[in-house]
Amino acid sequence: MIVTPQVLKIRELDDPAFVHGFSTTALGSVGLSHAPDPVPVLASRRAFARALHTEGERLTTMGAVHGSTVARVDEHKDVVQGVDGLVTNERGVALFATFADCYPIVLWDPVKRSAGLAHAGWRGTAAGVAKTVVKAMQDEYGSAPQDIRAGIGPGICGLCYEVGGEVASQFDPRFVTLSEGDRFLLDLAAANQAQLEEAGATVHVIGICTKESDFLPSHRRSPDGTRFGAIVAIR
């Protein structure tokens, strides 16, 4: 019998001062927007926080809009609307966002003790949200890019993410391969990794595809509104 873990982590980012994790279907859906009943979703969010030992910190939720705007968070807010990146250097602030094929990107600077979380779908990636979060950490907290450790969490892989020419044309050809007919395969993880490395950060990729993994929600596999989550916090 295979037991699905409740939370996935990127081991290279392990640090007693840094909390990060990605929830799985073992905790249920954490997405409110399309949920018929918010009660189990809120219970799943609480269970996710407990699994990361952040249950004493209320979640500051990113109101993602598939862009590249980043907000600084100095104290808890229920929702920060209209952004796809959050940064903080405050203990007691837990950054949170939901996903279903888009990529969560977690960032940690152990020198300046600053952290960030990004939501990177194709639009956000094309707009440079990953490097914008790196710049926000640099501008807000004095983080040197070479001190920032970034982790790219689960998302739809470059063998599964089929797009049309209007999307493919917005990306460097090195991230695009021809599929069937007028369709293309787009590697968002590689595109975000390149952005982060060009910004100066060290990058680690979890390498798990949402569409291929039944323990993670995938909009392409099953567009039922379920979502997994990412949490980032500083101890």
N, C-alpha and C positions, 0 to 999 in steps of 0.2 A: 504493500500500500504506500503510495506516494503522498506525503503530507505537504500541502502548499504552505510556504512561510507566510506569515502575516505582513512582514515588512522586508523589502529588499534594500541593500545598502551597497555603496561602492567602497570596498575595503581600503583602497588607497587613500581615502579621505578620513579614515578612522582617526579621531583626536578627542581626548576627554573634554575639550572645550567646545567642540563642534557637534551639533546634532543634525543628522539628515536621514531621510528614509523615504521610500516609495511604497505605498500600500498595495495590497493585492486583493483578489476577490475573496480571500479568506476572511477579510474584514467587511466585505460587502461594498456597495457603491458609496462613494463620498460626494457624489455630484448632486447638488440641489436643483439646478435649473430645470431639469426634465423629470424630476422625481414626482411620482403621483402622491407620495406621502413623505413629508420631511422627517418624520419621527425616526425611522430606521436609519436614514442618512446621517442625521445628527448623532445617533448612537454609534454609527460606524466611525464618524470623525472623532468622537471621544475615545473610542477603542484604539484608533490609530495614534492619538496623542499619548495614551497610556503605554502603548507598545514602545514608544520612544522616550518614555518617562518625562513627557512635557505636559502631563495632564493638569498641572497647576498654572499653565500659561494658556490663555485663550488664543485661539487661532486668528491671526490677521490675514484675511482672505484677499487674494488678488482677483480683481474683477477684469479678467483678461479680455482683450478685444482684438487680438491678432495684430498687434502693432509693435512698436519698439520704445514706448514711453516707460520710464523707470521712476519710481517714487522712493524717497527716503522715509523710513518708518522709525520714529523715536519712542513711540508708545503704542500700546494695543489699539487697533481700530477693527471694527467688525469686518468692513470691506473697504478696500482701496479701489475705487472705480477707475476704469479707463486706462489701466496700465498692464504691461506684460513683463514687468520686472520690479522687484522690491529689493531694497538693501537696508541693512541695519548694523549697528555696532552695540546695540543694547541687549543686555541680558534680560530675560523675561518676556521677550518679544518672539513669538513663533510665527514665521512666515508660512503661508499655505496657499496652494493652488491645485486645481484639478485638471486631469488629462484623459484623453482617449485617442491615442495615436500621435498627438503633438508631443514634443520632447520637453521634459523638465530638465533644467540645468541648475545645479547647485554650486555655489562658489564660497570659498573660505580663504581668508587671509589670516594666518596664525600670528603674524607680526603685529599688525594693527588691530587684530581681533574684530574684523568686519566680515559680514556674510551677505550673500545675495541669492535670489531665486529668480529664474526666468522661465517663461512659457514660450516655447518656440515651435510654432507650426510653420507652414511654408511662407505665409505672409510675414510673420515675425522674423523668420530667418532671412528672408529677402530684405527686410528692413534693417537687419543688423542688430537684433535685440541682444544677442550674446555679448558682442563687443561693447554695446551701450551699457550693459550692467557692469562690465569691467571698468569702463570709464567713470561710471557713477561712483564705484568704490574708490577709485583714484581721486576723483574730485571731492567727494564728501568726507573721506576718512584718511586721505593721504596714502592709500594702499599702492605699493609698487606692483605693477603688473606681474613681475617675475616672482612675487611672493604669493600670488593668487593661485589656489589649487581649484580647478573646476572639474565637476563631474557631470557627464551627460547620462541621464537616466534612461529608462525604457521608452521606446517610441517605435513607430512603424519603420521597418528597415528599407534599405535601398533596393531590395529584391521584391518588395511587396507594394511599395508606394508608387502606383501608376498615376500619371498626371497628363494633362493635355499640353499642347505646344505653347499655349499662352502662359502657363505656369513655368514650364521647363525653360522658356526663353529668358526668364528673369534670373537664372542661375548660371554660374560658370560651367562650361561644358564638362569639366572634370567630375562634376557631381551628377551628371545626367547620362543615361544610356538609352538607346532606342529600344522600345518594346515592340508591340505589334501594331501595324497600321500607322496611324498618326499619333500613337501614344508613346510616352516616355516613362522611364523609371528614375525617380529622384531620390538621392541619398542625403536626407536632411541631417543625419548624424555627422557625416563627413563634412558637410557645409558648415555646421556649427563648430565642429572641431577646428576647422581651418580658421574661422573667425576668431576663436578664442586664442589659438596659437599665434595668429597675426597680431592680436592685442597684447601678447606677451605672457599669457597665463600658461600654466602646466595643466594638461587635460587628461582625464581618465574617462573611459567610455564603458558603461556596464554591458553593452552589446546584447540587449534582450529586445526582441521584436514583439510589439503588442499584438499584431495581427496573428503571429505564429504561436502566441502563448495564451492558452486558455485561462490562465490564472491572472490575466490582466485584461481590462476592458479595451475593446478596439472598435472604433466607430466604423471602420471599413469592414470588419468581420461581422459585427452585430450592432447596427445603429439604434440601440435601445435606450440611450441616454445615460447608461452607467459610466462611472468615472473612477479612476484611481487618483490618489493624491500624493503630493510631495510636501514635506515639512522641513524647514530649516530653522535652527535656533542656535543661540550661543549660551554656553553654560558659564 
